[in-house]
């Protein structure tokens, strides 16, 4: 049967390298991705080159400070990321022995995709006898129900307690691609955004994070953008659109730091706002066991130091 009629057979040939490609895309660095995958950096680099040759597409730009995605790489990541992440979590649940203790973590899509998934293999490796599941929603409920053990959610910041801490505060700046900034030189004040395309994350109701309206209002009365608005229902797509040079996006410190470090994104303005909110980590059980406390402490330590890259 031809490959076009046998998508499972076709996918099987590339599945391992596609998973590694997503890990590289999330990390923005071959060295970090190789460490998480348990491979040497030269071996991982060779597998990425082999994948590109097999697909006849250039997926990665190899730069001095890391790697960025080409347009083809961004397209492939957008097509695969949500589905492979869900498949990996489902397979982990299937592998779990009957009766094995499970810790369920719920968070939003942006935090999961940009910060948590790159360190998730290290978290699982730290607790080999424990099942760990990750549930994601665009806007998790404050009270998710009895099945969720740990919640990571954008909320008003509170003082640290034995079962709650702030992983990092909400600090937001306007970001764009280097090419977009070069095409619009001299950006220095929010008022200059009024005729530029602004990329935003769609959300129902009043989301517990900065929107373009609230961010611009926080910079001063009468400050607003009036140019085109490009809306996406995934923050990952917002960032990809900004990297492609389609406009200016809001960038959350702690989520896009790797993009700023590699130069895939640059600040469009010097202004940066911090809110009283932050990504709060909470234990939901009233009497958490030792295993749950250990997972909570691992995550707290991994993201300790607001805005720093997590340590595996």
C-alpha positions in Angstrom: 0.0 0.0 0.0 1.5 3.4 -0.9 2.6 5.7 2.0 -0.1 8.2 1.2 -2.7 5.6 2.2 -0.7 4.4 5.2 -0.1 7.5 7.4 0.7 5.4 10.5 3.5 3.6 8.6 4.8 7.0 7.3 4.7 8.6 10.8 6.3 5.6 12.4 9.5 6.2 10.4 9.8 9.7 11.7 8.1 9.6 15.1 11.2 9.5 17.3 13.0 12.3 15.5 9.8 14.4 15.4 9.6 14.1 19.2 13.2 15.2 19.4 12.5 18.1 17.0 9.7 19.3 19.3 12.1 19.1 22.3 14.7 21.2 20.4 12.0 23.7 19.4 10.8 24.0 23.1 14.3 24.4 24.5 15.7 26.7 21.7 19.1 25.1 22.3 20.6 21.8 21.1 22.7 21.4 24.2 19.7 21.6 26.6 17.5 19.4 24.4 20.3 16.8 24.2 20.7 16.8 27.9 16.9 16.2 28.4 16.8 13.5 25.7 19.9 11.6 27.1 21.9 12.1 23.9 25.1 13.8 23.0 24.8 17.1 21.3 26.5 15.9 18.1 24.2 12.9 17.9 21.1 15.1 18.3 22.3 17.6 15.7 22.9 14.7 13.3 19.4 13.4 13.8 17.9 16.8 13.2 19.9 17.1 9.9 18.7 13.6 8.9 15.1 14.6 9.6 15.5 17.8 7.5 17.0 15.7 4.6 14.3 13.1 4.8 11.6 15.8 4.7 13.5 18.0 2.2 12.8 21.0 4.4 15.1 23.2 6.5 13.5 23.2 10.0 16.1 24.9 12.2 18.4 27.9 11.9 21.6 27.1 13.8 22.9 30.3 15.4 25.6 31.2 17.8 23.4 31.3 20.8 21.0 28.5 19.9 18.5 27.5 17.3 15.4 29.1 15.9 12.7 27.7 13.7 12.4 28.4 10.0 8.9 29.0 8.6 8.8 25.3 7.8 9.9 24.4 11.3 7.2 26.7 12.8 4.6 25.0 10.6 5.7 21.6 11.6 5.7 22.5 15.3 2.2 24.0 15.2 0.9 20.8 13.5 2.5 18.4 15.9 2.9 20.0 19.3 -0.6 19.8 20.8 -1.2 16.2 19.5 2.2 14.7 20.4 2.1 16.2 23.9 -1.3 14.7 24.5 -0.2 11.4 23.0 2.9 11.3 25.2 0.8 12.0 28.3 -1.7 9.3 27.3 1.0 6.7 26.8 2.5 7.5 30.2 -0.8 6.9 31.7 -1.1 3.6 29.8 2.3 2.5 31.0 1.5 3.2 34.6 1.1 0.0 36.7 -2.3 -0.6 38.2 -2.5 0.9 41.6 0.5 3.1 41.1 0.3 6.5 42.9 -0.4 9.4 40.5 0.2 13.1 40.8 -2.0 15.2 38.5 -0.8 18.7 37.6 -3.0 21.2 35.9 -1.8 24.4 34.2 -2.5 26.6 31.3 -1.4 26.0 27.7 1.2 28.8 27.6 3.0 27.7 30.8 2.9 24.0 29.8 4.2 24.5 26.3 6.8 27.2 26.9 8.1 26.3 30.3 6.9 23.1 31.8 7.2 20.5 29.0 11.0 21.2 28.6 11.6 20.1 32.2 8.8 17.5 32.4 11.1 14.6 31.5 13.5 15.6 34.3 10.5 15.8 36.7 9.4 12.3 35.7 13.0 11.0 36.0 13.3 12.4 39.5 10.3 10.3 40.6 10.6 7.0 38.7 8.1 5.2 41.0 5.5 7.8 40.7 3.0 8.5 37.8 2.8 12.2 36.9 0.1 13.5 34.6 -0.1 17.0 33.1 -3.5 18.5 32.2 -3.7 21.7 30.3 -6.4 24.3 29.6 -6.3 27.8 28.2 -7.7 29.1 31.4 -7.8 26.6 34.3 -10.5 26.9 36.8 -9.5 28.0 40.3 -11.2 24.9 41.7 -10.5 22.1 39.2 -12.0 19.2 41.1 -10.8 16.3 43.2 -8.6 14.6 40.6 -6.1 17.5 40.4 -3.3 17.5 43.0 -1.2 20.5 42.0 -2.3 23.7 40.2 -0.1 26.2 38.4 -2.1 29.2 37.4 -1.9 32.9 36.8 -3.4 34.4 40.0 -3.0 37.3 42.4 0.3 36.8 44.2 0.2 35.8 47.9 2.8 35.3 50.6 4.5 31.9 50.4 3.0 29.2 52.6 3.7 25.5 53.1 1.4 24.6 50.2 1.6 27.7 48.0 4.2 29.8 46.3 4.8 32.1 43.4 7.0 30.6 40.7 7.5 34.0 39.0 5.6 37.3 38.8 3.8 38.6 35.8 6.3 40.9 34.0 5.4 41.8 30.5 7.0 43.7 27.6 6.3 44.2 23.9 8.3 41.9 21.7 8.8 41.4 17.9 11.2 39.8 15.5 14.6 41.4 14.8 13.4 41.9 11.2 10.2 43.7 12.2 12.2 46.0 14.5 14.6 46.8 11.7 11.7 47.6 9.4 10.3 50.0 12.1 13.4 51.7 13.6 13.2 54.2 16.4 10.5 52.6 18.5 10.7 54.2 21.9 7.3 55.0 23.2 3.9 53.2 23.5 2.3 55.8 21.3 4.3 54.6 18.4 2.4 51.3 18.5 -0.8 52.9 17.4 -0.4 52.1 13.7 1.4 48.8 14.0 -0.2 45.3 13.9 -0.6 44.0 17.4 -0.8 40.2 18.0 -3.0 39.1 20.8 -4.3 36.0 22.6 -8.0 35.6 22.5 -9.8 34.8 25.7 -13.4 34.9 26.9 -14.4 37.2 29.8 -11.7 39.0 31.8 -8.6 36.9 31.7 -6.3 37.0 34.7 -3.3 38.3 32.7 -2.3 41.4 30.8 -4.1 42.0 27.5 -3.0 44.7 25.1 -5.7 47.0 26.4 -4.7 46.6 30.1 -1.0 46.7 29.4 -1.2 49.9 27.4 -3.5 51.4 29.9 -0.9 50.6 32.6 1.7 52.7 30.7 -0.4 55.8 31.0 -3.8 57.4 30.2 -4.8 57.5 26.6 -2.1 55.0 25.5 -3.6 52.5 23.2 -3.0 50.7 19.9 -5.2 51.3 17.0 -3.5 49.3 14.2 -4.5 45.8 13.0 -5.1 43.1 15.6 -4.1 39.5 14.8 -5.8 37.1 17.2 -4.9 33.5 18.1 -6.4 31.2 20.6 -3.0 29.7 21.5 -0.1 31.7 23.0 2.3 29.4 21.2 0.9 30.7 17.9 1.1 34.3 19.2 4.8 33.8 19.7 5.3 32.1 16.4 3.5 34.9 14.6 5.8 37.5 16.3 8.8 35.4 15.4 7.6 35.4 11.7 7.6 39.2 11.8 3.8 39.6 11.6 3.6 42.3 14.3 4.2 43.1 18.0 3.1 40.7 20.8 3.1 40.8 24.5 5.9 38.7 26.0 5.8 37.2 29.5 9.1 37.1 31.3 9.5 33.5 32.4 7.8 32.2 29.3 9.8 33.7 26.5 13.2 34.1 28.0 14.8 31.5 25.8 13.5 33.3 22.7 15.0 36.6 24.0 18.3 34.8 24.8 18.6 33.3 21.3 17.5 36.5 19.6 14.4 35.0 18.0 12.5 37.8 19.7 13.7 41.3 20.8 12.1 44.0 22.9 10.0 46.3 20.7 10.0 49.0 23.5 12.0 49.6 26.6 8.8 49.6 28.7 8.1 46.6 31.0 5.2 46.3 33.4 4.8 44.1 36.5 1.4 43.2 37.9 0.4 42.0 41.4 -0.2 38.6 39.7 2.1 35.7 39.1 2.2 32.0 38.3 1.1 30.5 41.6 1.9 26.8 42.5 -0.7 25.3 44.9 -1.2 22.0 46.5 -4.9 21.3 46.5 -5.0 18.4 49.0 -5.7 19.4 52.6 -3.5 16.6 53.9 -0.9 16.0 51.1 1.3 12.9 51.4 5.1 12.8 51.3 5.2 12.1 47.5 3.0 15.0 46.6 5.0 17.3 48.9 8.2 16.1 47.2 6.8 16.9 43.7 5.7 20.3 44.9 9.2 21.0 46.3 10.8 19.9 43.1 8.8 22.2 41.0 9.3 25.1 43.4 13.0 24.6 43.3 13.1 24.2 39.5 11.4 27.6 39.0 13.0 29.3 42.0 14.3 32.7 41.1 11.7 34.6 39.1 12.4 34.6 35.4 15.3 32.2 35.5 15.5 29.1 33.4 14.3 26.0 35.3 16.9 23.6 36.5 16.3 19.9 35.8 
